[in-house]
């Protein structure tokens, strides 16, 4: 019983740490976008609800659905231990998730184009890529400091 309780506390602690890191990254991304997109107050009022709605959906696919899929593979051993049929099923699921992400991204930009000018939607695409590069750079720097 004590082992189960300890394991449960450990899992909850790890989930809490992951959630905190995700929230920190989300806040950094929001600030990064807001600083570079030059939205008027009226645009921002319309932009952020739409943007956050689609980002939540994309997060569901990218993180939660793919993590669930990876967990199911881990429970079966590893990718190498999957049968051909199981590997085919996993591949189809991964491709389905990636397709959902691409569709949601497209819908996000189309919906945003209804609330802000097209040039700001294009700029957003560039800013989001810039954020990814900056995030990877920061993570690389942190890794180098630990090594």
Secondary structure, 3 states (H helix, E strand, C coil): CHHHHHHHHHHHHHHHHHHHHHHHHHHHHHHHHHHHHCCCHHHHHHHHHHHHHHHHHHHHHHHHHHHHHHHHHHHCCCHHHCCHHHHHHHHHHHHHHHHHHHHHHHHHHHHHCCCCCHHHHHHHHHHHHHHHHHHHHHHHHHHHHHC
